[in-house]
Amino acid sequence: MKVVGRTVNWHVCEMLRFLAHSSLVLFLTVLTQIGGLAWLIAVFFQRRLIAFVFAYALLTVAAAWIAPSFGRVALSCMDRGPLHVQNWMYCTLNRNYVTPELADILAETAEEMDRRFPDTKTLVLDANFPFFDGFPLVPHLSHDDGEKVDIALYYRSEAGYLPGSTRSPIGYFAFEQGPSECAKTWPTLRWDFGMLQPMWRSYNLDAVRNRAVLQILARHEKVGKIFIEPHLVQALNVPHPKIRFQGCRAARHDDHIHFQLK
């Protein structure tokens, strides 16, 4: 009986271990696309965490070389010109990939903003993963083909424009409050994060720069849609057929600007 009991316990432990590893692989894959593979490599090593870090770093470097074969390029986290990724986290999590066409539009837009308003920094938030069309970039409903990207809003203080600054550390979830016709519906990704709002910096929107970037993007022949909350469209006075409301079930877009190719 003791042997049978030990056998059952062993099988239970193995099953729990398998479920734990499977859950971690799933989580890392959803979060970074390649993290699950890195963990599968790491399980064969005794010092698993160290092996994971090395495997993940190597796969991340390799992704930048392989992604062009999938029609995507990595936006640099090292560039500190007019355009740069807002937070190193986006590069670390492999969420900084776009098609070459979208990369060109981002660069052109940032350069135009810098030409009109010297020392303006255009900040990229979530873009796309390096591989495979249709692979979701959670929690976004799109961002699955390299043709979508979010950029941060431009902010100012009483002293003037704040280059490269955002109200929240990652550029998201610091909402500009305004009227909305969205009722509380479920399921929805329209989070308000009310408890977080007092934590963010008390910057103001730079109306001139935000209006200008929306106009530049709307006039670009290769840009298909721009998502931002209606109350910001009204406040910034930028009516345009390409500038649309994303819908009540999608995330709020008064903390960033989303645009995509045609």
PASEBA-1860 file (N, C-alpha, C; in nm, 3 decimals):
! residues 262
1> MKVVGRTV> 0.082/-0.120/0.000/0.000/0.000/0.000/0.086/0.126/0.000 ~ 0.198/0.122/0.073/0.287/0.238/0.076/0.344/0.267/-0.061 ~ 0.377/0.158/-0.135/0.432/0.175/-0.269/0.329/0.239/-0.361 ~ 0.204/0.190/-0.347/0.097/0.246/-0.430/0.078/0.395/-0.396 ~ 0.079/0.427/-0.267/0.062/0.566/-0.224/0.172/0.655/-0.277 ~ 0.297/0.606/-0.270/0.408/0.686/-0.322/0.396/0.706/-0.473 ~ 0.348/0.600/-0.542/0.331/0.610/-0.687/0.226/0.715/-0.723 ~ 0.114/0.714/-0.648/0.009/0.812/-0.672/0.060/0.953/-0.646
9> NWHVCEML> 0.131/0.970/-0.535/0.186/1.103/-0.503/0.283/1.149/-0.609 ~ 0.363/1.057/-0.660/0.459/1.093/-0.765/0.388/1.141/-0.890 ~ 0.281/1.067/-0.928/0.205/1.106/-1.047/0.137/1.242/-1.027 ~ 0.086/1.265/-0.907/0.022/1.393/-0.878/0.124/1.506/-0.887 ~ 0.241/1.485/-0.831/0.346/1.587/-0.836/0.389/1.615/-0.979 ~ 0.402/1.508/-1.058/0.441/1.526/-1.197/0.334/1.601/-1.276 ~ 0.208/1.570/-1.247/0.099/1.640/-1.314/0.099/1.788/-1.277 ~ 0.117/1.818/-1.148/0.121/1.957/-1.104/0.240/2.030/-1.165
17> RFLAHSSL> 0.352/1.962/-1.174/0.471/2.023/-1.234/0.446/2.053/-1.382 ~ 0.383/1.957/-1.450/0.352/1.976/-1.592/0.257/2.094/-1.612 ~ 0.155/2.103/-1.528/0.059/2.214/-1.538/0.126/2.348/-1.510 ~ 0.216/2.349/-1.411/0.286/2.473/-1.378/0.373/2.518/-1.495 ~ 0.448/2.426/-1.553/0.533/2.462/-1.667/0.449/2.503/-1.787 ~ 0.340/2.433/-1.812/0.253/2.466/-1.925/0.192/2.605/-1.909 ~ 0.149/2.636/-1.787/0.091/2.768/-1.761/0.194/2.878/-1.781 ~ 0.317/2.852/-1.736/0.422/2.951/-1.751/0.459/2.971/-1.898
25> VLFLTVLT> 0.466/2.862/-1.972/0.495/2.871/-2.116/0.386/2.952/-2.186 ~ 0.261/2.925/-2.152/0.150/2.998/-2.212/0.157/3.147/-2.178 ~ 0.180/3.177/-2.051/0.187/3.316/-2.007/0.299/3.391/-2.078 ~ 0.417/3.331/-2.082/0.532/3.398/-2.145/0.514/3.413/-2.295 ~ 0.445/3.317/-2.358/0.418/3.326/-2.500/0.321/3.438/-2.530 ~ 0.215/3.448/-2.450/0.117/3.555/-2.468/0.181/3.691/-2.444 ~ 0.269/3.700/-2.346/0.329/3.827/-2.308/0.436/3.874/-2.406 ~ 0.518/3.780/-2.457/0.636/3.819/-2.534/0.652/3.745/-2.667
33> QIGGLAWL> 0.568/3.652/-2.696/0.572/3.564/-2.813/0.683/3.460/-2.807 ~ 0.805/3.497/-2.768/0.915/3.401/-2.768/0.952/3.353/-2.628 ~ 0.892/3.410/-2.525/0.929/3.373/-2.389/0.898/3.229/-2.355 ~ 0.788/3.176/-2.409/0.754/3.037/-2.384/0.859/2.942/-2.437 ~ 0.911/2.970/-2.555/1.017/2.888/-2.612/1.143/2.896/-2.527 ~ 1.174/3.014/-2.478/1.292/3.030/-2.391/1.278/2.946/-2.265 ~ 1.157/2.939/-2.209/1.138/2.859/-2.088/1.148/2.710/-2.119 ~ 1.098/2.667/-2.234/1.110/2.526/-2.273/1.257/2.486/-2.285
41> IAVFFQRR> 1.340/2.577/-2.333/1.484/2.550/-2.339/1.543/2.544/-2.199 ~ 1.497/2.635/-2.111/1.554/2.646/-1.978/1.525/2.525/-1.890 ~ 1.416/2.453/-1.915/1.380/2.341/-1.827/1.482/2.227/-1.834 ~ 1.566/2.227/-1.934/1.667/2.123/-1.946/1.794/2.155/-1.867 ~ 1.795/2.270/-1.799/1.913/2.311/-1.724/1.883/2.314/-1.575 ~ 1.985/2.287/-1.496/1.967/2.285/-1.351/1.939/2.425/-1.298 ~ 2.015/2.523/-1.344/1.991/2.661/-1.303/1.895/2.724/-1.402 ~ 1.770/2.693/-1.379/1.667/2.721/-1.478/1.648/2.870/-1.504
49> LIAFVFAY> 1.647/2.951/-1.399/1.621/3.094/-1.418/1.732/3.160/-1.498 ~ 1.858/3.125/-1.465/1.971/3.182/-1.539/1.966/3.137/-1.684 ~ 1.933/3.010/-1.705/1.923/2.957/-1.841/1.813/3.028/-1.918 ~ 1.703/3.057/-1.851/1.593/3.128/-1.917/1.636/3.267/-1.961 ~ 1.705/3.340/-1.874/1.748/3.475/-1.907/1.840/3.473/-2.029 ~ 1.935/3.379/-2.031/2.027/3.370/-2.144/1.952/3.329/-2.271 ~ 1.865/3.229/-2.261/1.790/3.183/-2.378/1.700/3.294/-2.432 ~ 1.636/3.366/-2.341/1.546/3.473/-2.384/1.624/3.586/-2.451
57> ALLTVAAA> 1.739/3.620/-2.394/1.821/3.726/-2.453/1.867/3.687/-2.593 ~ 1.911/3.562/-2.610/1.958/3.516/-2.741/1.844/3.514/-2.842 ~ 1.727/3.468/-2.799/1.612/3.463/-2.889/1.566/3.604/-2.927 ~ 1.576/3.698/-2.833/1.536/3.835/-2.861/1.628/3.898/-2.965 ~ 1.759/3.874/-2.951/1.855/3.924/-3.051/1.829/3.858/-3.185 ~ 1.805/3.726/-3.183/1.780/3.654/-3.307/1.653/3.703/-3.375 ~ 1.552/3.739/-3.295/1.425/3.785/-3.351/1.444/3.907/-3.440 ~ 1.532/3.998/-3.398/1.556/4.119/-3.477/1.614/4.086/-3.614
65> WIAPSFGR> 1.691/3.977/-3.622/1.751/3.935/-3.748/1.651/3.857/-3.834 ~ 1.564/3.781/-3.769/1.471/3.695/-3.842/1.344/3.768/-3.884 ~ 1.302/3.867/-3.806/1.174/3.935/-3.830/1.158/3.987/-3.973 ~ 1.264/4.041/-4.039/1.244/4.089/-4.177/1.193/3.980/-4.272 ~ 1.223/3.854/-4.241/1.169/3.745/-4.323/1.018/3.734/-4.309 ~ 0.965/3.789/-4.200/0.821/3.791/-4.177/0.761/3.928/-4.210 ~ 0.841/4.012/-4.273/0.791/4.142/-4.316/0.786/4.246/-4.207 ~ 0.871/4.233/-4.104/0.868/4.328/-3.994/1.011/4.370/-3.956
73> VALSCMDR> 1.020/4.487/-3.897/1.149/4.537/-3.848/1.130/4.586/-3.705 ~ 1.240/4.587/-3.630/1.234/4.631/-3.491/1.259/4.782/-3.484 ~ 1.174/4.850/-3.408/1.199/4.991/-3.377/1.304/4.996/-3.265 ~ 1.402/5.081/-3.281/1.514/5.083/-3.188/1.478/5.147/-3.054 ~ 1.525/5.084/-2.947/1.512/5.143/-2.814/1.636/5.226/-2.779 ~ 1.737/5.225/-2.865/1.859/5.299/-2.840/1.858/5.436/-2.904 ~ 1.775/5.454/-3.007/1.771/5.581/-3.079/1.708/5.689/-2.992 ~ 1.773/5.802/-2.981/1.721/5.914/-2.903/1.699/6.036/-2.992
81> GPLHVQNW> 1.661/6.010/-3.119/1.628/6.118/-3.210/1.484/6.161/-3.192 ~ 1.422/6.216/-3.295/1.283/6.261/-3.285/1.187/6.148/-3.252 ~ 1.220/6.026/-3.295/1.135/5.909/-3.269/1.208/5.809/-3.182 ~ 1.147/5.767/-3.074/1.203/5.655/-2.999/1.095/5.585/-2.919 ~ 1.125/5.463/-2.881/1.033/5.382/-2.802/1.025/5.440/-2.662 ~ 0.905/5.455/-2.609/0.884/5.527/-2.483/0.951/5.460/-2.364 ~ 0.953/5.326/-2.361/1.003/5.254/-2.245/1.078/5.131/-2.292 ~ 1.191/5.101/-2.228/1.270/4.983/-2.265/1.188/4.855/-2.256
89> MYCTLNRN> 1.081/4.856/-2.174/0.998/4.738/-2.156/0.942/4.687/-2.289 ~ 0.905/4.780/-2.378/0.844/4.738/-2.504/0.942/4.660/-2.590 ~ 1.069/4.698/-2.588/1.170/4.622/-2.661/1.202/4.490/-2.592 ~ 1.210/4.493/-2.458/1.240/4.371/-2.383/1.132/4.266/-2.405 ~ 1.008/4.309/-2.419/0.896/4.217/-2.439/0.868/4.190/-2.586 ~ 0.954/4.239/-2.675/0.940/4.215/-2.820/0.810/4.269/-2.877 ~ 0.768/4.384/-2.827/0.644/4.445/-2.873/0.671/4.570/-2.957 ~ 0.789/4.576/-3.017/0.835/4.696/-3.088/0.857/4.670/-3.237
97> YVTPELAD> 0.778/4.580/-3.295/0.797/4.543/-3.436/0.683/4.598/-3.523 ~ 0.720/4.647/-3.641/0.624/4.698/-3.738/0.673/4.662/-3.878 ~ 0.585/4.679/-3.976/0.629/4.661/-4.114/0.722/4.776/-4.152 ~ 0.809/4.756/-4.251/0.897/4.865/-4.295/0.818/4.989/-4.337 ~ 0.703/4.969/-4.399/0.620/5.082/-4.441/0.574/5.164/-4.321 ~ 0.529/5.097/-4.215/0.485/5.168/-4.096/0.602/5.234/-4.025 ~ 0.718/5.168/-4.026/0.838/5.228/-3.967/0.873/5.359/-4.037 ~ 0.859/5.361/-4.170/0.888/5.484/-4.245/0.790/5.595/-4.209
105> ILAETAEE> 0.662/5.560/-4.193/0.562/5.661/-4.158/0.590/5.719/-4.020 ~ 0.627/5.632/-3.926/0.662/5.680/-3.793/0.780/5.776/-3.797 ~ 0.883/5.738/-3.872/1.002/5.824/-3.882/0.968/5.956/-3.949 ~ 0.890/5.951/-4.058/0.852/6.074/-4.128/0.769/6.166/-4.039 ~ 0.677/6.106/-3.964/0.590/6.185/-3.876/0.672/6.251/-3.766 ~ 0.761/6.174/-3.705/0.844/6.230/-3.598/0.934/6.341/-3.650 ~ 0.989/6.322/-3.769/1.075/6.426/-3.828/0.995/6.552/-3.861 ~ 0.872/6.534/-3.911/0.789/6.649/-3.942/0.751/6.725/-3.815
113> MDRRFPDT> 0.719/6.648/-3.708/0.688/6.713/-3.581/0.809/6.789/-3.527 ~ 0.926/6.731/-3.543/1.048/6.798/-3.496/1.079/6.920/-3.581 ~ 1.046/6.915/-3.710/1.070/7.030/-3.797/0.977/7.146/-3.759 ~ 0.851/7.112/-3.732/0.755/7.217/-3.696/0.779/7.270/-3.556 ~ 0.811/7.178/-3.466/0.830/7.214/-3.325/0.963/7.155/-3.278 ~ 1.072/7.227/-3.293/1.205/7.173/-3.261/1.212/7.108/-3.123 ~ 1.287/6.997/-3.120/1.310/6.917/-3.000/1.186/6.839/-2.955 ~ 1.089/6.822/-3.043/0.973/6.739/-3.012/1.011/6.592/-3.021
121> KTLVLDAN> 0.971/6.514/-2.921/0.997/6.370/-2.918/0.865/6.296/-2.938 ~ 0.861/6.212/-3.040/0.744/6.128/-3.065/0.772/5.990/-3.009 ~ 0.688/5.944/-2.918/0.715/5.822/-2.842/0.624/5.708/-2.888 ~ 0.686/5.595/-2.918/0.613/5.475/-2.958/0.582/5.391/-2.835 ~ 0.460/5.341/-2.827/0.420/5.249/-2.720/0.414/5.108/-2.778 ~ 0.305/5.037/-2.759/0.292/4.902/-2.814/0.283/4.906/-2.966 ~ 0.358/4.817/-3.031/0.349/4.801/-3.176/0.298/4.660/-3.206 ~ 0.389/4.569/-3.242/0.350/4.431/-3.274/0.463/4.337/-3.237
129> FPFFDGFP> 0.434/4.206/-3.235/0.535/4.104/-3.215/0.613/4.082/-3.345 ~ 0.728/4.012/-3.337/0.810/3.998/-3.458/0.760/3.898/-3.561 ~ 0.678/3.800/-3.520/0.645/3.690/-3.612/0.494/3.666/-3.623 ~ 0.453/3.619/-3.741/0.322/3.560/-3.765/0.206/3.658/-3.759 ~ 0.141/3.679/-3.871/0.017/3.755/-3.875/-0.092/3.679/-3.800 ~ -0.175/3.754/-3.729/-0.284/3.692/-3.655/-0.249/3.655/-3.512 ~ -0.122/3.669/-3.474/-0.081/3.640/-3.336/-0.114/3.762/-3.251 ~ -0.205/3.748/-3.154/-0.255/3.867/-3.082/-0.152/3.928/-2.988
137> LVPHLSHD> -0.155/4.060/-2.980/-0.071/4.134/-2.886/-0.162/4.176/-2.769 ~ -0.177/4.087/-2.674/-0.265/4.111/-2.560/-0.216/4.233/-2.483 ~ -0.305/4.326/-2.441/-0.451/4.317/-2.440/-0.518/4.383/-2.560 ~ -0.444/4.414/-2.666/-0.503/4.484/-2.779/-0.590/4.390/-2.861 ~ -0.694/4.445/-2.920/-0.781/4.367/-3.006/-0.723/4.350/-3.146 ~ -0.628/4.435/-3.182/-0.564/4.423/-3.313/-0.413/4.406/-3.290 ~ -0.331/4.489/-3.352/-0.185/4.480/-3.335/-0.135/4.337/-3.362 ~ -0.182/4.278/-3.469/-0.148/4.138/-3.495/-0.086/4.113/-3.632
145> DGEKVDIA> -0.051/4.222/-3.705/0.003/4.202/-3.839/0.116/4.298/-3.875 ~ 0.166/4.371/-3.776/0.274/4.464/-3.801/0.230/4.597/-3.858 ~ 0.099/4.615/-3.879/0.050/4.737/-3.944/-0.022/4.831/-3.848 ~ -0.012/4.804/-3.717/-0.075/4.891/-3.617/0.029/4.934/-3.515 ~ 0.008/5.055/-3.460/0.101/5.104/-3.359/0.031/5.209/-3.274 ~ 0.074/5.220/-3.150/0.028/5.326/-3.060/0.141/5.424/-3.037 ~ 0.107/5.553/-3.034/0.204/5.654/-2.994/0.148/5.730/-2.876 ~ 0.238/5.784/-2.795/0.198/5.856/-2.675/0.147/5.995/-2.712
153> LYYRSEAG> 0.062/6.047/-2.626/0.021/6.186/-2.637/0.137/6.278/-2.597 ~ 0.134/6.400/-2.642/0.234/6.500/-2.606/0.181/6.581/-2.487 ~ 0.271/6.612/-2.393/0.230/6.680/-2.270/0.313/6.806/-2.246 ~ 0.257/6.892/-2.162/0.325/7.015/-2.123/0.294/7.045/-1.977 ~ 0.379/7.126/-1.917/0.355/7.180/-1.783/0.333/7.330/-1.797 ~ 0.325/7.398/-1.687/0.309/7.543/-1.691/0.431/7.610/-1.754 ~ 0.546/7.541/-1.747/0.668/7.598/-1.804/0.680/7.574/-1.954 ~ 0.597/7.486/-2.009/0.602/7.459/-2.152/0.605/7.311/-2.184
161> YLPGSTRS> 0.636/7.279/-2.310/0.637/7.141/-2.359/0.739/7.056/-2.282 ~ 0.701/6.930/-2.258/0.786/6.836/-2.185/0.836/6.728/-2.280 ~ 0.957/6.743/-2.336/1.007/6.646/-2.434/1.021/6.506/-2.376 ~ 0.964/6.408/-2.444/0.982/6.269/-2.405/0.914/6.230/-2.276 ~ 0.818/6.308/-2.230/0.752/6.280/-2.102/0.610/6.230/-2.123 ~ 0.567/6.140/-2.035/0.430/6.093/-2.033/0.380/6.097/-1.889 ~ 0.251/6.096/-1.873/0.195/6.105/-1.738/0.217/5.976/-1.660 ~ 0.208/5.861/-1.724/0.234/5.734/-1.657/0.368/5.679/-1.702
169> PIGYFAFE> 0.429/5.589/-1.625/0.562/5.537/-1.662/0.566/5.463/-1.794 ~ 0.453/5.405/-1.837/0.453/5.328/-1.962/0.370/5.396/-2.071 ~ 0.321/5.516/-2.045/0.247/5.588/-2.147/0.100/5.557/-2.155 ~ 0.057/5.447/-2.095/-0.083/5.407/-2.096/-0.151/5.434/-1.960 ~ -0.284/5.435/-1.963/-0.371/5.430/-1.844/-0.381/5.563/-1.768 ~ -0.316/5.669/-1.817/-0.336/5.802/-1.758/-0.436/5.874/-1.847 ~ -0.564/5.859/-1.817/-0.670/5.901/-1.908/-0.700/6.049/-1.896 ~ -0.729/6.109/-2.011/-0.778/6.247/-2.015/-0.930/6.239/-2.002
177> QGPSECAK> -0.981/6.288/-1.892/-1.123/6.271/-1.865/-1.207/6.362/-1.955 ~ -1.320/6.307/-2.000/-1.411/6.382/-2.085/-1.540/6.305/-2.101 ~ -1.641/6.365/-2.160/-1.771/6.298/-2.175/-1.761/6.174/-2.262 ~ -1.838/6.074/-2.226/-1.841/5.949/-2.302/-1.983/5.894/-2.301 ~ -2.023/5.835/-2.412/-2.155/5.773/-2.422/-2.150/5.624/-2.394 ~ -2.034/5.573/-2.353/-2.020/5.430/-2.329/-2.080/5.392/-2.194 ~ -2.175/5.301/-2.197/-2.232/5.247/-2.074/-2.143/5.132/-2.026 ~ -2.166/5.088/-1.902/-2.091/4.976/-1.849/-2.141/4.848/-1.916
185> TWPTLRWD> -2.062/4.793/-2.005/-2.100/4.672/-2.077/-1.997/4.564/-2.053 ~ -2.037/4.441/-2.078/-1.947/4.328/-2.060/-1.974/4.225/-2.169 ~ -1.871/4.163/-2.230/-1.729/4.185/-2.200/-1.677/4.313/-2.264 ~ -1.576/4.372/-2.202/-1.518/4.494/-2.254/-1.374/4.509/-2.205 ~ -1.295/4.578/-2.284/-1.159/4.614/-2.243/-1.151/4.761/-2.206 ~ -1.265/4.826/-2.192/-1.268/4.968/-2.161/-1.250/4.989/-2.011 ~ -1.125/4.980/-1.966/-1.094/4.996/-1.825/-1.075/5.143/-1.791 ~ -1.124/5.182/-1.675/-1.105/5.320/-1.629/-0.988/5.334/-1.533
193> FGMLQPMW> -0.954/5.226/-1.460/-0.845/5.230/-1.364/-0.852/5.354/-1.275 ~ -0.971/5.376/-1.220/-0.995/5.495/-1.140/-0.900/5.510/-1.022 ~ -0.864/5.398/-0.959/-0.776/5.403/-0.843/-0.635/5.449/-0.879 ~ -0.596/5.430/-1.006/-0.461/5.468/-1.047/-0.448/5.615/-1.083 ~ -0.558/5.678/-1.121/-0.550/5.813/-1.178/-0.482/5.915/-1.086 ~ -0.507/5.913/-0.954/-0.437/6.013/-0.870/-0.286/5.994/-0.863 ~ -0.237/5.876/-0.906/-0.094/5.847/-0.898/-0.014/5.913/-1.009 ~ -0.081/5.945/-1.120/-0.006/5.992/-1.236/0.035/6.139/-1.224
201> RSYNLDAV> 0.134/6.176/-1.302/0.180/6.314/-1.304/0.069/6.407/-1.353 ~ 0.066/6.526/-1.302/-0.041/6.621/-1.335/0.000/6.709/-1.453 ~ 0.042/6.646/-1.563/0.074/6.721/-1.684/-0.054/6.755/-1.759 ~ -0.044/6.853/-1.845/-0.155/6.889/-1.933/-0.125/6.844/-2.075 ~ -0.230/6.821/-2.152/-0.210/6.790/-2.292/-0.150/6.909/-2.365 ~ -0.056/6.883/-2.454/-0.005/6.987/-2.542/-0.097/6.988/-2.664 ~ -0.194/7.077/-2.663/-0.297/7.077/-2.766/-0.238/7.101/-2.905 ~ -0.141/7.190/-2.916/-0.084/7.225/-3.046/-0.017/7.103/-3.109
209> RNRAVLQI> 0.066/7.033/-3.033/0.138/6.918/-3.087/0.044/6.801/-3.114 ~ -0.049/6.773/-3.024/-0.142/6.662/-3.047/-0.230/6.688/-3.169 ~ -0.273/6.811/-3.186/-0.352/6.845/-3.305/-0.268/6.826/-3.431 ~ -0.144/6.872/-3.426/-0.057/6.864/-3.543/-0.030/6.719/-3.583 ~ 0.000/6.633/-3.487/0.033/6.494/-3.523/-0.089/6.423/-3.580 ~ -0.206/6.452/-3.528/-0.328/6.392/-3.584/-0.352/6.439/-3.726 ~ -0.327/6.566/-3.752/-0.345/6.618/-3.887/-0.243/6.559/-3.984 ~ -0.119/6.544/-3.939/-0.015/6.484/-4.024/-0.051/6.341/-4.059
217> LARHEKVG> -0.092/6.265/-3.961/-0.128/6.125/-3.985/-0.251/6.114/-4.073 ~ -0.351/6.199/-4.049/-0.475/6.192/-4.126/-0.450/6.224/-4.273 ~ -0.354/6.311/-4.302/-0.325/6.348/-4.440/-0.238/6.245/-4.513 ~ -0.178/6.154/-4.438/-0.088/6.057/-4.502/-0.169/5.956/-4.582 ~ -0.134/5.939/-4.707/-0.212/5.854/-4.795/-0.208/5.706/-4.755 ~ -0.107/5.664/-4.681/-0.097/5.523/-4.644/-0.159/5.490/-4.509 ~ -0.199/5.592/-4.435/-0.265/5.570/-4.306/-0.414/5.549/-4.330 ~ -0.467/5.439/-4.272/-0.607/5.406/-4.295/-0.701/5.454/-4.186
225> KIFIEPHL> -0.665/5.428/-4.060/-0.751/5.464/-3.948/-0.668/5.521/-3.834 ~ -0.728/5.612/-3.760/-0.668/5.668/-3.640/-0.775/5.661/-3.532 ~ -0.741/5.601/-3.418/-0.837/5.588/-3.309/-0.801/5.682/-3.194 ~ -0.898/5.761/-3.152/-0.882/5.848/-3.035/-1.023/5.880/-2.986 ~ -1.035/5.909/-2.858/-1.168/5.933/-2.801/-1.235/6.057/-2.862 ~ -1.367/6.049/-2.885/-1.438/6.162/-2.946/-1.423/6.294/-2.871 ~ -1.415/6.289/-2.738/-1.404/6.416/-2.666/-1.271/6.485/-2.693 ~ -1.165/6.406/-2.726/-1.038/6.468/-2.763/-1.043/6.522/-2.906
233> VQALNVPH> -1.113/6.451/-2.994/-1.130/6.504/-3.130/-1.197/6.640/-3.125 ~ -1.299/6.651/-3.040/-1.370/6.779/-3.028/-1.283/6.885/-2.962 ~ -1.213/6.847/-2.855/-1.130/6.945/-2.783/-1.016/6.995/-2.870 ~ -0.959/6.906/-2.952/-0.846/6.944/-3.038/-0.891/6.999/-3.173 ~ -1.020/6.987/-3.201/-1.077/7.037/-3.326/-1.008/6.975/-3.447 ~ -1.011/6.840/-3.453/-0.947/6.769/-3.564/-1.045/6.672/-3.630 ~ -1.159/6.719/-3.676/-1.251/6.627/-3.745/-1.191/6.579/-3.876 ~ -1.200/6.449/-3.900/-1.148/6.391/-4.024/-1.205/6.250/-4.037
241> PKIRFQGC> -1.238/6.207/-4.158/-1.295/6.072/-4.175/-1.207/5.959/-4.123 ~ -1.075/5.980/-4.125/-0.985/5.875/-4.077/-0.978/5.869/-3.924 ~ -1.014/5.978/-3.858/-1.005/5.985/-3.712/-1.137/5.936/-3.655 ~ -1.133/5.822/-3.587/-1.256/5.752/-3.550/-1.257/5.713/-3.403 ~ -1.375/5.675/-3.359/-1.393/5.617/-3.227/-1.375/5.467/-3.238 ~ -1.298/5.408/-3.147/-1.266/5.266/-3.154/-1.378/5.176/-3.106 ~ -1.480/5.232/-3.041/-1.590/5.152/-2.989/-1.584/5.138/-2.839 ~ -1.697/5.106/-2.780/-1.706/5.100/-2.634/-1.648/4.973/-2.575
249> RAARHDDH> -1.627/4.869/-2.654/-1.574/4.745/-2.599/-1.422/4.738/-2.607 ~ -1.361/4.832/-2.677/-1.214/4.838/-2.687/-1.160/4.929/-2.577 ~ -1.031/4.923/-2.557/-0.966/5.006/-2.455/-0.985/5.154/-2.485 ~ -0.983/5.234/-2.380/-0.994/5.377/-2.396/-0.876/5.431/-2.476 ~ -0.904/5.531/-2.557/-0.800/5.594/-2.638/-0.792/5.744/-2.608 ~ -0.798/5.778/-2.479/-0.765/5.916/-2.441/-0.641/5.918/-2.353 ~ -0.559/5.813/-2.366/-0.426/5.811/-2.306/-0.318/5.788/-2.411 ~ -0.359/5.763/-2.536/-0.265/5.741/-2.645/-0.339/5.755/-2.778
257> IHFQLK> -0.263/5.751/-2.886/-0.318/5.755/-3.022/-0.282/5.624/-3.092 ~ -0.381/5.561/-3.151/-0.360/5.440/-3.230/-0.377/5.476/-3.377 ~ -0.284/5.428/-3.461/-0.310/5.440/-3.605/-0.259/5.317/-3.677 ~ -0.312/5.297/-3.797/-0.279/5.176/-3.872/-0.280/5.205/-4.022 ~ -0.217/5.116/-4.097/-0.211/5.129/-4.240/-0.345/5.095/-4.304 ~ -0.360/5.136/-4.430/-0.481/5.100/-4.505/-0.484/4.950/-4.530
END
